[in-house]
Structure formats: C-alpha cells, structure tokens
Amino acid sequence: MEEGRILIDRPSYTNNELIETFDLKQEFPPSTRSRLKSYCSRTCRCTAEAWKRRVLSLLPFIGILRIYKWKKWLLFDFLAGLSVGAIQIPQGMGFSMLTSLPPVYGLYTSVFPVVIYYFLATSRHISMGTMALTSLVIGSVVERELEKRGIVMGDGNRTSTENDSRLAYPQEEYEAIKVDIAMSVSIIAGGFQLLMAVLGLSKISLLMSKSFMGGFLNGAAVQIIGSQMLSLFGLTVKNPPGVFRVPRIVYLVCLHITETNVAALVTGLICIFVLVIMKEVINERCKSRMKMPIPAELLVLVLGTIISHFCHLHERYQMRVIGYIPLGMPPPRVPSFTNAPTYVADAFVVAIISFAISFTMVNMMAQKHNYRVSANQEMFAYGVCHTIGPFLNSFTGCQAPPRTLVHEAVGGQTQVASLFSSLLVFLVFMFLGPLLRSLPVSVLAGIIIVALFPLFKQFKDLKRLWRVSKCDFFTWIITFLVIVIFDITIGLVTGILINMLMLLVQWIIVSGSRLVNVGHSDIYIGEKSALSKWKSEPSGIKVFRFDAPLFYMNVSKFKSGILRQTADCYQLAKAEQKAGQPTKNTGVNGIASVDDLKLNDDVAKSDDIPTDSTHTIVVDCSPISYTDVMGLDLLKTLHKDYRKVGIELVLAAVGPSVLRKLNLAGFVSVRIPYADQCVRNGNADLRGPEDGKENGIVLDDRPNAESGGSGGTNRTDPESISESEKLLSVYPTVYDAVAAVSGNNQFVYRL
C-alpha cells in the first residue's frame, strides 16, 4: 500500500483575512437577548404544527405507539413485564421496609408511578418503581422526625418519666404518621424535580461524574446492607437514625449478639445463598439458553412464606413476620406537612438521587439501542410521578438496575412492558395480600442484600482509575468513605464538592508547555515529546501552549509557564535597566508589568545578564475554552511587557467565546458579521451598512503586516506604537502565525 502524502501550499492568514477571503461567519455564542428572543419565538407559536410538536413532546408514548410493531414486540413486552413484575413484588416489599413503612406501600409504589411514567417517558427500557437508596433516605427522615417529635408506638397514652417524655400512639395511628412524613417528603422531592424541569436544570446530573457515582452507589449499598443487619440477626433493637449510622449499627450488633434469633439468621443466610446461586450462577451461565431468567426473588419469597406458615416459625421461634397486608386499593389521601421545612433539604437530596440514578441508566440504554431521550422530559416525568404518586400512597422511587437489565435481557422493546408488570403487582395487593402475612422479615432482608451485590462489582474499576486518573480514584474513595462513615446526604454534598475540586486542581496545576516543530512539518508537539534529531524551530519564534481554561485561579501558572518556557521579559527588562535603558510602566489591573520590577543590590552581575534572540512568541490557544477578566488582563500585560523588550506576543487558534471576550475587552480586532454583537471601544471603529460593508469591526489585526512580519530584534519605542498596533495579533492556526511572523507569507510544508 502506497504511503499517504500531504502537501500544503497556501498563504498564511490572520483571522480577519481568513474571514474576508472565504466570506466566513464568526461562530460567536448568541447573546442573552437573542437567546431569549429565540426561546419566545419557539414557545409562543400557535400553529397546528407547533401544538402537535408540543403534545408529542409532552406525551412521548403517542409517538412510540405510532411506530409500535404489535405482532413483533407485544410478546416480548409481555414476557419482560412478567419478569420485571416478579422482581418488583419482593423488591417493593423489601424496599418499603427501608422507608420504615409497611411492605404494602412498596407494592403501591410499583404500580401507580410506573403507570404515570409510561405516558411521559422518553426511555423505552428502564423500569421505574422502588429503589433501595431513595427508600433509605426517606426512611432516615421518617425515623429522625419520629425521634424529634418524641413519637413511639404504644397504647395511645402519654407517658412521662423523670428522664423521658414521649407520645405513644396505637399502631394504626403510628403507621399513619410515618406514612404522612414519607409522602410529604416525596411530594416535595417531586416538586423540586418539576421546578428543575421547568427551569431546564436537568443538566445538574453533569455534576456527577462516573467516579463519583461509583463511590456514591457503593457507599450507599453499604449503608443499606448495614440497615438490614438488625433484621437479618433477628434483633429487636431499633435502627439508629442520623450520622455515623453504619458504625452505630455494627456496635449494636456486637453489643446484642447474644440476643440473636438463630432461626431468623439461618433463614436469612439460606435465602442469600439460594439467591446468589440462582442469579449469579444459573441465570448468568444459562441466559443464552433461557427465554427469560428465573424469577429468583419471587421464588424465594413464595417458598419462604410457605415454609414459615406451615412450620409456624413465628410462634415457635419468635421470628418477625411482615403481618397483615390489607386487600384492595387504598383511597387517595392528602398527607400532612407538619414540620416540612425541617426536611426540605432531604427532599432535595432525594430528588437529585432519583434523577441521577435513573437518567444514568436512561442514557446508557438509549445509546445502546440507538434512540433519543430528553433529559428535561425525563425530569418532568419523574416530577409528575413523585408529585401525584404520594396522593395514591406511593413514595419516591426510581429505576433499579436489576429490573432494567432484566427488561432488556428478556427482549422488552418499550414501556408497554411496564403496564404488564404493574398489572401483576396490582393483582397481588388486590387479591393475594393476606397470603403473604407469614413472610419472615429476614427473608426480605436477604432479598435486599443480594439485590445490592452487583454494585460491588464496581470495586474492580479502582485499579483502572488509579492507573488512569488519580483524581477520579480519590473522588471514588472519598465519596465512598464519607457515605459509609457519616451519612448519604453528607456524602452526596462532599462527593460533588470533591469532584469539582479535583477538576479545579487539574486546571490549577497546569503550567503549559513549549511546542516545537517536528521534521520541518506543520505538526507542533510538546518539546519533551520530540526526539532531538526531529526537532526544528524557526529562528527567533517560540510556541507556547496552555492546556486548561485561563481564569483567576491559574493566571499565575500561565504567567510563570510562558516566562520559563519561552523568554522572560522581566529578566530582559532588568538587563536593560542595568545597562541604563529604562522602560515604561504598562501594568494592567494590578498584574505586574516590566516597571514593577525594581533592581536590588543583589541583581545579577553584568556577565549574568540574560540574552535572548526571540522576537516572537506564539500562544496556542486551542485548549483555552474559557477565560475571565484576570486572564484577559494577563494577556494584555504580557503583550505590552514583551513589546517593551522587542518581543511580539501573538495568539493562534483562539476559540469563538474567548475571541469574543478579547474583542469586547478591546484587546483584538475581529470582524463580527452581526450588528448586535458589534462593540465600540478605543481600539475599534464600528462601520455600518452605509459604508457598503457588512456590519463589524474591520481594523487590521496584524500590526506588522506592511513590514512583512514582526521579525527582528530591534527594540520598539513604546511611544511610537499606534492604537491599532497595540492590539493583539490573532491567527487561525499556529502555522499561520509562524509563517506570518517569520517574514515568509508563502510557507510550504512537505511531508
């Protein structure tokens, strides 16, 4: 195969020359005014087509039904619905106990929000319902509020002792208070999600990186397993709420280990063993030969109930059972919002967790099956589910990975499967509830624990994270440890802050690098990366690149990097001062300039005075996606200070947003083809359409264009610099800049 060849032969261009030659339009970000105008024009249209688009956007199920292949997809959705429903029943009952509510409320949550989600969802594969993490957070709020109000379950009489003053309620009223708290938390969480959907804040999930989510989910899994330890050991001790929950649970288990109900512990361990064998061995190894996986959780639940009922485990061994499950659908109810301000922050955490966990899987499934989803519509769907659901006795949930993966593995194609799964769960609490009254609590504890095992597989990622990115590794570890030791809410806030801090650290520690030409080509790479025999550098020209946004936290790094890697204008200025050639102050907004440098008695001797033949420094701005006022002022200062010692600082490959800021600050002159983006300042003229030219700033942005470049080492007299020459020169690419300043406007690369 013949080796590929590249031949480039063209004039070098400045940004303005490129725009004029090829009649280009600058891709500047739209202004706030134009964005608002565009938004209003889109949302205020009243045409039939606009209303049709709005309805299809609000109710995505209509679009799915229009393309639904009934003969091909319906059977797969039916099987997927039965498989997911078989998992929903035991998981719903178990996760409801994490919420400190009777198990039947988990069944309600597996029906009503799921049906609502069917009408509003853009995802075709995720399985909405109960989820351990959101249930645990709501449960911790319920327990904390009961403890704060001094409410306990008893005979209904107020009890008062010397050290204790609490209110005791009958079981029915006690459960109603817990339901009120859980449902009010859920409504507030749903309200937050609706508000974020309306404001377009669904991108809040971008704050949560993959490493953060890994540490967060695994830490939460440890919290959930810890909360089930007392039930697994059959202890009657109450789960401690608040921070240091897992350490306190471990302490309580060790303290009351002699009170362990051996029958409950053995039952729970047998369930865990059977579930692991069926899910991780049989289902995993034989999935290619089975049309649908074995519903392990449902089988364990049924067998555990049958054995407990006929062996009278509750009467013989005092094993805790879930008790009576009411038949039928409960009437809608409006929960009480007593003390709601005290748990608004917890509700916000629930809203964020619910959306983040769900949308992560939504994105993954959409990419895998090649269809589009809307983050805002998904947020809206969750908000509606969690706002209406609590009035129907359903608490906040989200998708659970095991159910979603089963839905996909069986071949489910759309959310029609969720209708079948909801129907199956609906039949259970409508007709079969009393049959489950003998189900041991330790069996549900085992089901919950095994459901979390797949999350721990992410520990294998730690080795890769350590090798690839130490920042991601420490984000994972710190988030995990904070959640395990302290609390989920504290871990969520800490993890997000650590995630952002690690990003800032990576931007702050960047010092930049000097680029060199490789083999007289158009390729510029880091000086340390190139072998010496291939390095080449045009005489007097040095190229510098800064691999991060330029803002107030790293301007000092940029400054020290460019001075160290290219030429130190301040050392050269000291040399001139030593030689009796004073320079003029050009500092900008407090950033040190040449004349801020005062010579001390210990200034270098004359033979130590630096000498430098550099006449041009090219800054490769392609990695700089953002800059602020301090970054702009630094560029201006460096430009002036380098000019003082006869060195020209030019910019190359500047992005649109940074270029616009440079132009607005009056540091460069760039043609902008739109009138609402033109600016008038001391260094630019605004030319209107009456001049026979398009609106925009049209000053030449290459100060030395007439002289054929800025090459040479003659020192420039600051007083002789015109206003246009004080502008920074901007070039489309590094090689355009090198070709122009080298005095050779026809710069040919042959590879």
URLINJO-V158270 format. One record per backbone hydrogen bond with DSSP energy under -0.5 kcal/mol. NH is the residue of the N-H (numbers start at 1). CO is the residue of the C=O. If there is no record, write none. Layout:
BEGIN
nh=(NH:NH)
co=(CO:CO)
END
This chain:
BEGIN
nh=(8:9:12:15:18:19:20:21:22:23:24:28:35:36:37:38:39:40:41:42:43:44:45:51:52:53:54:55:56:57:58:59:61:62:63:64:65:66:67:67:68:70:73:74:74:77:78:79:80:81:82:83:84:85:86:87:87:88:89:90:91:92:93:94:95:96:97:97:98:99:100:101:105:106:107:108:109:110:111:112:115:116:117:118:119:119:120:121:128:135:136:137:138:139:140:141:142:143:144:145:146:147:148:149:150:151:152:154:159:161:166:167:168:168:169:174:175:176:177:178:179:180:181:182:183:184:185:186:187:188:189:190:190:191:192:193:194:195:196:197:198:199:200:201:204:205:206:207:208:209:213:214:215:216:217:218:219:220:221:222:223:224:225:226:227:228:228:229:229:230:232:233:234:235:244:245:248:249:250:251:252:253:254:255:256:257:259:260:261:262:265:266:267:268:269:270:271:272:273:274:275:276:277:278:279:280:281:281:282:283:284:285:286:289:290:290:296:299:300:301:302:303:304:305:306:307:308:309:310:311:312:313:316:317:318:319:322:323:326:328:333:335:340:342:343:344:347:348:349:350:351:352:353:354:355:356:357:358:359:360:361:362:363:364:365:366:367:368:369:370:371:375:378:379:380:381:382:383:384:385:386:387:387:388:389:391:392:392:393:394:398:400:403:404:405:406:407:408:409:410:411:411:412:417:418:419:419:420:421:422:423:424:425:426:427:428:429:430:431:432:432:433:435:436:437:439:441:443:444:445:446:447:448:449:450:451:452:452:453:455:456:456:457:458:459:460:461:462:463:464:465:466:467:468:469:473:474:475:476:477:478:479:480:481:482:483:484:485:486:487:491:492:493:494:495:496:497:498:499:500:501:502:503:504:505:506:507:508:509:513:515:516:517:518:519:519:521:525:527:529:530:530:534:535:536:541:542:543:544:545:546:547:548:550:551:554:555:558:559:560:561:562:563:564:565:566:567:569:572:573:574:575:576:577:578:579:580:581:582:588:591:596:597:598:603:608:609:615:616:617:618:619:619:620:620:621:621:624:625:628:632:633:634:635:636:637:638:639:640:641:642:643:644:645:645:646:647:648:650:650:651:652:653:654:659:660:661:662:663:664:665:666:667:668:670:677:678:681:684:687:687:688:691:692:693:696:697:698:703:705:708:709:716:718:720:721:726:726:727:728:729:730:731:732:737:738:739:740:741:742:743:744:745:747:747:748:749:750:751)
co=(749:7:745:730:14:15:16:17:18:19:19:26:31:32:33:34:35:36:37:38:39:40:42:47:48:49:50:51:52:53:54:55:119:59:59:60:61:62:63:64:65:68:69:69:70:73:74:75:76:77:78:79:80:81:82:83:84:84:85:86:87:88:89:90:91:92:93:94:94:95:97:96:102:103:103:104:105:106:108:108:111:112:113:114:115:116:116:117:126:131:132:133:134:135:136:137:138:139:140:141:142:143:144:145:146:146:167:169:166:164:159:150:157:166:152:170:171:172:173:174:175:176:177:178:179:180:181:182:183:184:185:186:386:187:188:189:190:191:192:193:194:195:197:196:201:202:203:204:205:207:209:210:211:212:213:214:215:216:217:218:219:220:221:222:223:224:225:225:226:226:228:229:231:230:486:486:244:245:246:247:248:249:250:251:252:254:256:257:233:260:261:262:263:264:265:266:267:268:269:270:271:272:273:274:275:276:276:277:277:278:279:281:282:286:286:287:294:295:296:297:298:299:300:301:302:303:304:305:306:307:308:308:312:313:314:313:439:437:324:429:391:333:337:339:340:341:343:344:345:346:347:348:349:350:351:352:353:354:355:356:357:358:359:360:361:362:363:364:365:366:366:373:374:375:376:377:378:379:380:381:382:383:384:384:385:388:388:389:390:389:129:127:400:400:401:402:403:404:405:406:407:408:407:414:415:415:416:416:417:418:419:420:421:422:423:424:425:426:427:427:428:428:432:433:434:436:320:440:440:441:442:443:444:445:446:447:448:449:450:452:452:453:454:455:456:457:458:459:460:460:461:462:463:464:465:469:470:471:472:473:474:475:476:477:478:479:480:481:482:482:487:488:489:490:491:492:493:494:495:496:497:498:499:500:501:502:503:504:505:545:543:525:536:523:517:534:518:516:514:526:526:527:531:531:517:538:616:515:618:513:620:545:546:626:549:551:551:554:555:556:557:558:559:560:561:562:562:567:568:569:570:571:572:573:574:575:577:576:580:591:588:593:594:596:600:605:606:540:540:648:542:617:650:544:618:619:652:621:623:550:628:629:630:631:632:633:634:635:636:637:638:639:640:641:642:643:642:615:617:648:729:619:731:731:655:656:657:658:659:660:661:663:662:662:668:674:675:684:681:685:696:686:688:689:688:687:670:696:701:702:705:704:643:716:717:718:722:723:724:667:649:701:651:13:733:734:735:736:737:738:740:739:743:10:745:746:8:520:6)
END
